[in-house]
Amino acid sequence: MTGGDSGPPHVRLDRAQWVRLVIVGVLVLFALGRVAPDCVRVFYPLGVFGYVTDTKGVVAQAAASVPRGSDRIEAGDVIRIDRIKPFDRKPGFVGLGYSYDNKVRYVPIERAGHERILHLIAHDESLANRLLVLLRIAIYIVVVAFGALLVIVKPNLGTAAIFVYVLGGEFPTTYLDLVIPNPWRQIPEWISATLTGAARPALLVFAASLAWNVPSLRVRVAWLGAALALGLGTLHAYAFERLVYLGQPAVAASNLYATLSTVFTLATTIVFIVALARARGRARQRIGWIVVSFAFAGIARLLSDALFPAHLTPQLNALLLTLAVLPIVVVWIGVVRDRLFNVDFVVSRALVYVALTAGVIGALTIIEEVGTLIFFYNSSLSYAVLIGLSVAIGAFTSRLRAPIERFVDRFIFRDRRSQRKSLEAIARSVIDANSTDEVDDALLERTVVALELAFAGIYRREPNGSFSFDRGIRFPRDVAMTIGASDPLVAAIAQTRSSLALDGRTAAHNGRTLSDDRVAFAAPLFIEREIGAIIVYGRNVGGLDLDPDERELVIEIIAHASIALGALELARLRAVVARNATPAATA
């Protein structure tokens, strides 16, 4: 970042930042490209055949009911994937049986040593199940966007690991398996299977980032985690491709993958326990919630694998799979509430605003589309309804900002809300101060306590136009005690007639006296249109930046202090005039 008094600073990304943006962007586009086409299932449901196979193509579970005219597939039947033409092989033939366009399937099987061909007829997905799938897609898009933003604004071991874990989430079947011809369709499936397999090593790396904060150790863990994620992901993709597209049993590769996954799960559990033992206070509570959320998501996935489709309805199974988002929600809460990964408050608040605004607008959009669709099929006034809904939503969205801000500050950032309430109380009371000591106490002690600032100080104006340090709270002695009359800081404040945010590097570049990185901003106290003093505030002790609302409240306090000082000076002059006039009147 470079800049000066001639204009705003110019931000340029270095090569590493560009590479990170490109990699994250490509992965996000791939993930969203895999799930977004599946939204068409709301209008064109899948045909579900109601069976699940193991890694040998043997039916492990089968639904009890079948459509009229359909043969029954039974547990123990072997799907002869090798008897199906390679062009027609898709994931729905083995694994979870489904179809996109063909609701009638002739499946070659082997039962009790005899080969036969079953005539299977699919069930159409119910509307409830399709809406749940749409919900899963929406949730997946949200968490991928959150993971991408997190790794962009705060790139480190923990954010990268959680991003890989998010990408490896189990998303619904994608229509790309239909529109991309074989063998090209195998490429995105291979990448998806690799990301899914990499999720468990990524979770282990994330747990390690919570347990240890040694830079050298974290680098080794990062390289080891990347190698393990790539290896396990490749093994998972190979087992999938071998069974589906090569038509060969994948027992050895799948068993090895299952064993390694179990090892990673146990190792992650141990590391989470270590992280809990090493953490103290609020950090231990935060890590505990993260561990519980991952445990719930893992149990839900085990129940889905063990009970669907024989003992679970598609709707309940979709709800269990949707619980995979629970750990991401808990991590997000840790970021915005407890500064997990040391993400700055202003960035966290922006993320929350973006998420809530997108959620509200998305909900309104869905209401508009669903309402229009209903009227389109049931009324000839569909275009009128569309126009009316659009006008109503357009009128409402302009008023979203205030309710979202109130919700965020009341329920999410309650600590910052209490700080702003304290600043508002200081601004109300300082204007009625009865002495300069009360004004100084409001500007220094009360404001510093409210915002948890490192220090604050007052520079008083001298007759020669310079400013000398008068008093402060926890003010560092190595910061300049005198500000010259010709200092650029004084000129900038006199020109803007308001506070001036300070950055150590920019201040030093411009030759200002206050060039210390610990100084946050300076603001003037006006007395009869002249700058009578300059207030200097340090940064937050926790490293947080003041948000714009807090900065405006501090400026308001200083403005009210200027009014109070002017009133006190006027009262003093009136008292002097009154004392001088009394002897003359007596004489």
C-alpha positions as CSV (number, residue, x, y, z in Angstrom):
1,M,0.0,0.0,0.0
2,T,1.4,3.4,-1.0
3,G,0.1,6.9,-0.9
4,G,0.4,10.4,0.4
5,D,-1.4,13.6,0.8
6,S,-2.0,13.9,-2.9
7,G,-4.6,11.2,-3.0
8,P,-6.0,8.0,-1.6
9,P,-3.6,5.0,-1.2
10,H,-3.3,2.6,-4.0
11,V,-3.7,-1.1,-3.2
12,R,-1.7,-3.6,-5.2
13,L,-1.8,-7.4,-4.8
14,D,1.5,-9.2,-4.8
15,R,2.1,-12.4,-6.7
16,A,1.3,-14.6,-3.7
17,Q,-2.0,-12.9,-3.1
18,W,-2.9,-13.3,-6.8
19,V,-2.0,-17.0,-6.8
20,R,-4.2,-17.5,-3.7
21,L,-7.1,-15.6,-5.2
22,V,-6.9,-17.6,-8.4
23,I,-6.6,-21.0,-6.6
24,V,-9.5,-20.2,-4.3
25,G,-11.6,-18.8,-7.1
26,V,-11.1,-21.9,-9.3
27,L,-12.0,-24.2,-6.5
28,V,-15.1,-22.2,-5.6
29,L,-16.2,-22.1,-9.2
30,F,-15.7,-25.9,-9.5
31,A,-17.7,-26.6,-6.3
32,L,-20.6,-24.3,-7.2
33,G,-20.6,-25.6,-10.8
34,R,-21.0,-29.1,-9.5
35,V,-24.1,-28.3,-7.3
36,A,-25.8,-25.4,-9.0
37,P,-27.2,-27.4,-12.0
38,D,-28.9,-29.7,-9.6
39,C,-31.4,-27.0,-8.7
40,V,-33.3,-28.2,-11.8
41,R,-34.4,-31.2,-9.7
42,V,-37.1,-29.0,-8.2
43,F,-38.9,-29.1,-11.6
44,Y,-37.4,-32.3,-13.0
45,P,-37.2,-34.9,-10.2
46,L,-34.8,-37.7,-10.2
47,G,-36.0,-41.3,-10.5
48,V,-34.9,-43.2,-7.3
49,F,-34.6,-47.0,-7.5
50,G,-34.2,-47.5,-3.8
51,Y,-31.1,-49.6,-3.4
52,V,-27.6,-49.0,-2.1
53,T,-24.5,-51.1,-3.0
54,D,-21.2,-51.7,-1.3
55,T,-17.8,-51.4,-2.9
56,K,-18.1,-54.7,-4.7
57,G,-21.4,-53.7,-6.4
58,V,-23.4,-55.9,-4.0
59,V,-26.7,-54.6,-2.9
60,A,-26.4,-53.8,0.8
61,Q,-29.9,-52.3,1.4
62,A,-33.1,-52.2,-0.7
63,A,-36.3,-50.3,-0.1
64,A,-39.3,-52.3,0.9
65,S,-41.8,-50.9,-1.6
66,V,-41.4,-50.9,-5.4
67,P,-43.7,-49.4,-8.1
68,R,-46.3,-51.5,-9.8
69,G,-44.8,-53.5,-12.6
70,S,-41.2,-53.3,-11.3
71,D,-39.0,-56.2,-10.4
72,R,-37.7,-56.3,-6.8
73,I,-34.0,-55.9,-6.2
74,E,-32.9,-57.6,-3.1
75,A,-30.0,-57.4,-0.6
76,G,-27.2,-59.6,-1.8
77,D,-27.8,-59.1,-5.5
78,V,-24.6,-58.3,-7.4
79,I,-24.8,-55.4,-9.9
80,R,-22.9,-56.6,-13.0
81,I,-21.5,-53.2,-13.9
82,D,-19.1,-55.0,-16.3
83,R,-22.1,-56.0,-18.4
84,I,-23.2,-52.4,-18.9
85,K,-21.7,-50.4,-21.8
86,P,-19.0,-48.0,-20.7
87,F,-20.9,-45.1,-22.3
88,D,-23.9,-45.8,-20.1
89,R,-22.0,-46.3,-16.8
90,K,-22.9,-43.6,-14.3
91,P,-22.7,-43.4,-10.5
92,G,-26.4,-44.3,-10.2
93,F,-25.8,-47.9,-11.3
94,V,-23.8,-48.6,-8.2
95,G,-23.7,-46.7,-4.9
96,L,-27.1,-45.1,-4.5
97,G,-29.4,-46.1,-7.3
98,Y,-30.9,-43.1,-9.2
99,S,-31.5,-41.9,-12.7
100,Y,-31.9,-38.6,-14.4
101,D,-33.8,-39.1,-17.6
102,N,-34.5,-42.8,-17.8
103,K,-37.1,-43.9,-15.2
104,V,-37.0,-47.5,-16.5
105,R,-33.8,-49.5,-16.0
106,Y,-32.8,-53.0,-17.2
107,V,-30.1,-53.9,-14.7
108,P,-28.0,-57.1,-15.1
109,I,-27.5,-58.8,-11.8
110,E,-26.3,-62.0,-10.3
111,R,-28.5,-63.7,-7.7
112,A,-27.6,-67.0,-6.0
113,G,-25.1,-67.8,-8.8
114,H,-27.5,-67.1,-11.6
115,E,-27.5,-64.1,-13.9
116,R,-30.7,-62.3,-14.8
117,I,-31.8,-58.9,-15.9
118,L,-34.2,-57.0,-13.6
119,H,-36.8,-54.6,-15.0
120,L,-36.7,-51.7,-12.5
121,I,-39.1,-48.7,-12.4
122,A,-38.1,-45.7,-10.4
123,H,-39.9,-43.7,-7.8
124,D,-40.0,-40.0,-8.5
125,E,-38.6,-37.9,-5.7
126,S,-41.2,-36.2,-3.6
127,L,-41.5,-32.4,-3.5
128,A,-40.4,-32.3,0.1
129,N,-37.2,-34.2,-0.7
130,R,-36.5,-32.0,-3.7
131,L,-36.9,-28.8,-1.5
132,L,-34.6,-30.3,1.0
133,V,-32.0,-31.0,-1.7
134,L,-32.4,-27.3,-2.8
135,L,-31.8,-26.3,0.8
136,R,-28.7,-28.4,1.0
137,I,-27.4,-26.8,-2.2
138,A,-28.1,-23.3,-0.8
139,I,-26.4,-24.2,2.5
140,Y,-23.4,-25.7,0.6
141,I,-23.1,-22.5,-1.5
142,V,-23.1,-20.4,1.7
143,V,-20.5,-22.4,3.5
144,V,-18.2,-22.5,0.5
145,A,-18.5,-18.8,0.1
146,F,-17.7,-18.4,3.8
147,G,-14.7,-20.7,3.6
148,A,-13.4,-18.8,0.6
149,L,-13.8,-15.4,2.3
150,L,-12.1,-16.7,5.4
151,V,-9.0,-18.0,3.6
152,I,-8.7,-14.8,1.6
153,V,-9.0,-12.3,4.4
154,K,-6.9,-14.4,6.9
155,P,-4.7,-17.0,5.1
156,N,-3.2,-19.4,7.6
157,L,-3.1,-23.1,8.4
158,G,-6.5,-23.2,10.1
159,T,-8.5,-21.3,7.5
160,A,-6.9,-23.3,4.6
161,A,-7.8,-26.5,6.4
162,I,-11.4,-25.5,7.1
163,F,-11.7,-24.4,3.4
164,V,-10.6,-27.8,2.2
165,Y,-13.0,-29.5,4.6
166,V,-15.9,-27.3,3.3
167,L,-15.0,-28.2,-0.3
168,G,-15.1,-31.9,0.5
169,G,-18.6,-31.7,1.8
170,E,-21.0,-34.2,0.5
171,F,-23.2,-32.3,-2.0
172,P,-26.2,-33.8,-3.9
173,T,-26.0,-35.7,-7.2
174,T,-25.2,-33.4,-10.0
175,Y,-26.7,-33.1,-13.4
176,L,-23.2,-32.7,-14.9
177,D,-23.1,-36.5,-14.8
178,L,-25.7,-36.4,-17.5
179,V,-24.7,-33.5,-19.7
180,I,-21.0,-34.3,-19.9
181,P,-20.2,-37.3,-22.1
182,N,-18.1,-40.2,-21.0
183,P,-15.1,-40.2,-20.5
184,W,-15.0,-36.5,-19.9
185,R,-17.5,-36.7,-17.1
186,Q,-15.0,-38.8,-15.1
187,I,-12.7,-35.7,-14.7
188,P,-15.0,-33.6,-12.4
189,E,-16.1,-36.8,-10.6
190,W,-12.4,-37.6,-9.9
191,I,-11.8,-34.1,-8.6
192,S,-14.9,-34.3,-6.4
193,A,-14.0,-37.7,-5.0
194,T,-10.5,-36.4,-4.3
195,L,-11.8,-33.3,-2.4
196,T,-14.2,-35.6,-0.5
197,G,-11.3,-37.9,0.6
198,A,-9.2,-34.9,1.5
199,A,-11.8,-33.6,4.0
200,R,-10.7,-35.9,6.9
201,P,-6.9,-35.0,6.8
202,A,-8.0,-31.4,6.5
203,L,-10.0,-31.7,9.7
204,L,-7.0,-33.2,11.4
205,V,-4.9,-30.2,10.3
206,F,-7.6,-27.9,11.6
207,A,-7.6,-29.6,15.0
208,A,-3.8,-29.3,15.1
209,S,-4.1,-25.5,14.3
210,L,-6.2,-25.2,17.4
211,A,-3.9,-27.3,19.6
212,W,-0.5,-25.8,18.8
213,N,0.6,-22.3,17.8
214,V,4.3,-23.0,17.1
215,P,5.1,-21.5,13.7
216,S,7.7,-24.1,12.7
217,L,5.5,-27.0,13.8
218,R,2.5,-25.5,11.9
219,V,4.5,-25.4,8.7
220,R,5.4,-29.1,9.0
221,V,1.8,-29.9,9.8
222,A,0.7,-28.0,6.8
223,W,3.0,-29.9,4.4
224,L,2.2,-33.2,6.0
225,G,-1.6,-32.5,5.9
226,A,-1.4,-31.5,2.3
227,A,0.4,-34.8,1.4
228,L,-2.0,-36.9,3.4
229,A,-5.1,-35.1,2.0
230,L,-3.9,-35.6,-1.6
231,G,-3.0,-39.3,-1.0
232,L,-6.3,-40.2,0.8
233,G,-8.3,-38.2,-1.7
234,T,-6.6,-39.9,-4.7
235,L,-7.3,-43.3,-3.0
236,H,-11.0,-42.5,-2.6
237,A,-11.2,-41.3,-6.2
238,Y,-9.5,-44.4,-7.5
239,A,-11.9,-46.7,-5.6
240,F,-14.9,-44.8,-7.1
241,E,-13.6,-44.9,-10.6
242,R,-12.6,-48.5,-10.5
243,L,-16.0,-49.7,-9.4
244,V,-18.1,-47.3,-11.6
245,Y,-16.2,-46.9,-14.8
246,L,-13.8,-49.9,-14.9
247,G,-16.5,-52.3,-13.7
248,Q,-14.2,-54.1,-11.3
249,P,-14.4,-54.7,-7.6
250,A,-12.8,-52.0,-5.4
251,V,-12.8,-53.9,-2.2
252,A,-9.1,-53.5,-1.4
253,A,-8.9,-49.8,-2.2
254,S,-12.2,-49.1,-0.4
255,N,-11.2,-51.1,2.7
256,L,-7.9,-49.3,2.8
257,Y,-9.7,-45.9,2.4
258,A,-12.1,-46.8,5.2
259,T,-9.3,-47.9,7.5
260,L,-7.3,-44.8,6.9
261,S,-10.4,-42.7,7.4
262,T,-10.9,-44.3,10.8
263,V,-7.3,-43.6,11.7
264,F,-7.7,-40.0,10.7
265,T,-10.9,-39.7,12.7
266,L,-9.3,-41.2,15.8
267,A,-6.2,-39.0,15.4
268,T,-8.4,-35.9,15.0
269,T,-10.3,-36.9,18.2
270,I,-7.1,-37.1,20.1
271,V,-5.8,-33.8,18.8
272,F,-9.1,-32.1,19.7
273,I,-8.8,-33.5,23.2
274,V,-5.2,-32.1,23.4
275,A,-6.5,-28.7,22.2
276,L,-9.2,-28.8,24.9
277,A,-6.6,-29.6,27.5
278,R,-4.3,-26.8,26.4
279,A,-7.0,-24.1,26.1
280,R,-8.1,-21.9,29.0
281,G,-11.2,-20.0,29.7
282,R,-13.3,-18.8,26.8
283,A,-11.0,-20.5,24.3
284,R,-11.7,-23.9,25.9
285,Q,-15.5,-23.3,25.7
286,R,-15.2,-22.3,22.0
287,I,-13.1,-25.4,21.1
288,G,-15.6,-27.6,23.1
289,W,-18.5,-26.4,21.0
290,I,-16.5,-27.0,17.8
291,V,-15.8,-30.6,18.9
292,V,-19.4,-31.2,19.8
293,S,-20.6,-29.9,16.5
294,F,-18.2,-32.2,14.5
295,A,-19.3,-35.1,16.7
296,F,-23.0,-34.4,15.9
297,A,-22.2,-34.1,12.1
298,G,-20.2,-37.4,12.2
299,I,-23.0,-39.3,14.0
300,A,-25.5,-38.0,11.6
301,R,-23.4,-39.2,8.6
302,L,-23.0,-42.7,10.2
303,L,-26.7,-43.0,10.8
304,S,-27.3,-42.1,7.1
305,D,-24.8,-44.6,5.9
306,A,-26.2,-47.4,8.1
307,L,-30.0,-46.8,7.8
308,F,-30.7,-45.3,4.4
309,P,-32.7,-46.3,2.3
310,A,-34.1,-49.4,4.1
311,H,-35.0,-47.6,7.4
312,L,-34.9,-43.9,6.7
313,T,-37.1,-41.8,4.5
314,P,-35.4,-39.6,1.9
315,Q,-36.5,-36.5,3.8
316,L,-35.0,-37.6,7.1
317,N,-31.8,-38.7,5.4
318,A,-31.5,-35.3,3.7
319,L,-31.9,-33.7,7.1
320,L,-29.2,-35.9,8.6
321,L,-26.8,-35.0,5.7
322,T,-27.6,-31.3,6.2
323,L,-26.2,-31.5,9.7
324,A,-22.8,-31.5,8.1
325,V,-23.1,-27.7,8.0
326,L,-23.3,-27.5,11.8
327,P,-19.5,-27.4,12.4
328,I,-19.1,-24.6,9.9
329,V,-21.8,-22.6,11.7
330,V,-20.0,-23.1,15.0
331,V,-16.6,-22.1,13.5
332,W,-18.3,-19.0,12.0
333,I,-19.6,-18.1,15.4
334,G,-16.1,-18.5,16.8
335,V,-14.7,-16.2,14.1
336,V,-17.2,-13.4,14.6
337,R,-17.6,-13.6,18.4
338,D,-14.3,-14.8,19.7
339,R,-11.9,-13.8,16.9
340,L,-11.0,-17.3,15.9
341,F,-8.1,-17.3,13.5
342,N,-7.5,-13.6,14.7
343,V,-9.9,-12.3,12.0
344,D,-10.3,-8.5,12.6
345,F,-13.6,-7.4,14.0
346,V,-14.5,-5.1,11.1
347,V,-14.0,-8.0,8.7
348,S,-16.0,-10.3,10.9
349,R,-18.9,-7.8,11.1
350,A,-18.7,-7.3,7.3
351,L,-19.0,-11.1,6.8
352,V,-22.0,-11.2,9.1
353,Y,-23.7,-8.4,7.2
354,V,-23.0,-10.0,3.9
355,A,-24.4,-13.4,5.1
356,L,-27.5,-11.9,6.6
357,T,-28.2,-9.6,3.7
358,A,-27.7,-12.4,1.2
359,G,-30.0,-14.7,3.3
360,V,-32.8,-12.1,3.4
361,I,-32.5,-11.3,-0.3
362,G,-32.3,-15.0,-1.1
363,A,-35.4,-15.7,0.9
364,L,-37.3,-12.9,-0.7
365,T,-36.2,-14.1,-4.1
366,I,-37.4,-17.6,-3.4
367,I,-40.8,-16.2,-2.2
368,E,-41.1,-14.2,-5.4
369,E,-40.2,-17.2,-7.6
370,V,-42.4,-19.7,-5.8
371,G,-45.3,-17.2,-5.6
372,T,-45.0,-16.4,-9.3
373,L,-44.8,-20.1,-10.2
374,I,-48.0,-20.9,-8.2
375,F,-49.9,-18.1,-9.9
376,F,-48.5,-19.0,-13.3
377,Y,-50.0,-22.5,-13.1
378,N,-53.2,-21.4,-11.4
379,S,-54.1,-17.9,-12.7
380,S,-53.9,-15.9,-15.9
381,L,-52.7,-12.9,-13.9
382,S,-49.2,-14.3,-13.4
383,Y,-47.4,-11.4,-15.0
384,A,-49.4,-9.0,-12.8
385,V,-48.4,-11.0,-9.7
386,L,-44.7,-11.0,-10.9
387,I,-44.7,-7.2,-11.3
388,G,-46.4,-6.7,-7.9
389,L,-44.0,-9.0,-6.1
390,S,-41.0,-7.3,-7.8
391,V,-42.2,-3.9,-6.8
392,A,-42.9,-5.0,-3.2
393,I,-39.5,-6.6,-2.8
394,G,-37.8,-3.7,-4.4
395,A,-39.4,-1.3,-1.9
396,F,-38.5,-3.5,1.0
397,T,-34.8,-4.2,0.2
398,S,-34.0,-0.5,0.6
399,R,-34.9,-0.8,4.3
400,L,-32.9,-3.9,5.0
401,R,-29.8,-2.2,6.4
402,A,-31.2,-0.8,9.6
403,P,-33.0,-4.0,10.8
404,I,-29.9,-6.1,10.0
405,E,-27.6,-3.7,11.9
406,R,-29.9,-3.8,14.9
407,F,-30.1,-7.6,14.8
408,V,-26.3,-8.0,14.4
409,D,-25.5,-5.5,17.2
410,R,-28.1,-6.8,19.6
411,F,-27.6,-10.6,19.3
412,I,-24.1,-11.2,17.7
413,F,-21.8,-8.4,18.7
414,R,-23.3,-7.5,22.1
415,D,-19.9,-6.4,23.5
416,R,-19.5,-3.8,20.8
417,R,-23.1,-2.7,21.2
418,S,-22.4,-2.1,24.9
419,Q,-19.3,-0.1,24.0
420,R,-21.4,2.1,21.7
421,K,-24.0,2.6,24.4
422,S,-21.2,3.7,26.7
423,L,-19.9,6.2,24.1
424,E,-23.4,7.6,23.6
425,A,-23.7,8.1,27.4
426,I,-20.3,9.9,27.5
427,A,-21.4,12.1,24.6
428,R,-24.6,13.1,26.4
429,S,-22.9,13.8,29.7
430,V,-19.8,15.6,28.7
431,I,-21.7,18.6,27.2
432,D,-23.0,19.4,30.7
433,A,-19.5,19.2,32.3
434,N,-19.0,21.6,35.2
435,S,-15.2,21.8,35.0
436,T,-12.3,21.1,32.6
437,D,-11.3,18.1,34.7
438,E,-14.7,16.5,34.0
439,V,-14.1,17.1,30.2
440,D,-10.6,15.6,30.4
441,D,-11.9,12.6,32.4
442,A,-14.6,12.0,29.7
443,L,-12.0,12.3,26.8
444,L,-9.4,10.2,28.5
445,E,-10.5,7.8,31.3
446,R,-14.0,7.0,30.3
447,T,-13.4,6.8,26.5
448,V,-10.3,4.6,26.9
449,V,-12.2,2.2,29.3
450,A,-15.2,2.0,27.0
451,L,-13.2,1.2,23.9
452,E,-10.4,-0.7,25.7
453,L,-7.8,1.5,24.1
454,A,-4.1,1.3,24.9
455,F,-3.7,4.9,25.8
456,A,-4.9,8.5,25.2
457,G,-3.4,11.9,25.6
458,I,-4.1,15.6,25.3
459,Y,-1.8,18.1,23.6
460,R,-2.5,21.8,24.6
461,R,-1.9,24.7,22.3
462,E,1.0,27.0,23.2
463,P,1.2,30.7,22.4
464,N,3.6,30.0,19.5
465,G,1.2,27.7,17.8
466,S,2.8,24.4,18.8
467,F,1.2,21.7,20.9
468,S,2.7,20.3,24.1
469,F,1.7,17.2,25.9
470,D,-0.4,18.1,28.9
471,R,-1.9,14.9,30.4
472,G,-2.9,11.4,29.4
473,I,-3.7,7.9,30.5
474,R,-1.2,5.1,30.1
475,F,0.5,7.4,27.5
476,P,3.9,6.0,26.3
477,R,6.8,8.3,27.0
478,D,8.5,7.4,23.7
479,V,5.8,9.0,21.7
480,A,6.5,12.6,20.8
481,M,5.7,15.1,23.6
482,T,5.6,18.1,21.3
483,I,3.9,18.8,18.0
484,G,5.3,21.7,16.0
485,A,3.0,24.4,14.6
486,S,4.1,23.5,11.1
487,D,3.7,19.8,11.5
488,P,1.7,18.2,8.7
489,L,-0.6,16.6,11.3
490,V,-1.7,20.1,12.5
491,A,-2.1,21.3,8.9
492,A,-4.2,18.2,8.0
493,I,-6.4,18.6,11.0
494,A,-6.9,22.4,10.4
495,Q,-7.8,21.6,6.7
496,T,-10.3,18.8,7.4
497,R,-11.6,20.4,10.7
498,S,-12.1,16.9,11.9
499,S,-10.3,13.8,13.2
500,L,-7.5,12.2,11.2
501,A,-6.9,8.5,11.1
502,L,-3.3,7.6,11.4
503,D,-1.3,4.8,10.0
504,G,2.3,4.5,11.2
505,R,3.8,3.9,7.8
506,T,1.8,6.7,6.1
507,A,2.4,9.1,8.9
508,A,6.2,8.5,8.7
509,H,6.1,8.9,5.0
510,N,4.4,12.2,5.2
511,G,6.8,13.5,7.9
512,R,4.3,13.7,10.7
513,T,5.5,13.7,14.3
514,L,3.1,11.1,15.4
515,S,4.4,8.2,13.2
516,D,4.1,5.5,15.8
517,D,2.1,2.4,14.7
518,R,0.4,2.3,18.1
519,V,-1.4,5.7,17.4
520,A,-4.9,5.1,16.0
521,F,-6.1,8.7,15.2
522,A,-6.0,12.3,16.4
523,A,-8.8,14.8,16.7
524,P,-9.0,18.5,17.5
525,L,-10.7,20.3,20.3
526,F,-12.0,23.7,19.0
527,I,-12.2,26.8,21.2
528,E,-13.7,29.8,19.4
529,R,-12.9,28.4,16.0
530,E,-9.2,27.8,16.9
531,I,-7.7,24.4,17.7
532,G,-7.2,24.6,21.4
533,A,-5.9,21.1,21.8
534,I,-5.4,17.8,20.0
535,I,-6.6,14.5,21.4
536,V,-4.5,11.4,20.5
537,Y,-5.9,7.9,20.9
538,G,-4.0,4.6,20.8
539,R,-5.2,1.4,19.2
540,N,-7.4,-1.2,20.9
541,V,-5.5,-3.4,23.3
542,G,-6.9,-6.5,21.6
543,G,-5.8,-5.4,18.2
544,L,-9.3,-4.5,17.0
545,D,-9.9,-1.6,14.7
546,L,-12.6,0.9,15.5
547,D,-15.5,0.5,13.3
548,P,-17.0,3.6,11.5
549,D,-19.9,3.9,14.0
550,E,-17.5,3.9,17.0
551,R,-15.2,6.5,15.3
552,E,-18.2,8.8,14.7
553,L,-19.2,8.5,18.3
554,V,-15.7,9.4,19.5
555,I,-15.8,12.4,17.2
556,E,-19.2,13.3,18.7
557,I,-17.7,13.1,22.2
558,I,-14.9,15.4,21.2
559,A,-17.3,17.9,19.5
560,H,-19.4,18.0,22.7
561,A,-16.3,18.4,24.7
562,S,-15.4,21.5,22.5
563,I,-18.9,22.9,23.2
564,A,-18.5,22.2,26.9
565,L,-15.0,23.9,27.0
566,G,-16.4,26.9,25.2
567,A,-19.3,27.1,27.6
568,L,-16.9,26.9,30.6
569,E,-14.6,29.5,29.1
570,L,-17.6,31.8,28.5
571,A,-18.8,31.2,32.1
572,R,-15.3,32.1,33.4
573,L,-15.2,35.3,31.4
574,R,-18.7,36.3,32.6
575,A,-17.6,35.6,36.2
576,V,-14.5,37.8,35.7
577,V,-16.6,40.6,34.2
578,A,-19.1,40.3,37.1
579,R,-16.3,40.6,39.7
580,N,-14.8,43.6,38.0
581,A,-18.1,45.3,37.6
582,T,-19.1,44.9,41.3
583,P,-16.6,47.4,42.8
584,A,-17.5,50.0,40.2
585,A,-21.2,49.6,41.0
586,T,-20.5,49.9,44.7
587,A,-18.5,53.1,44.3
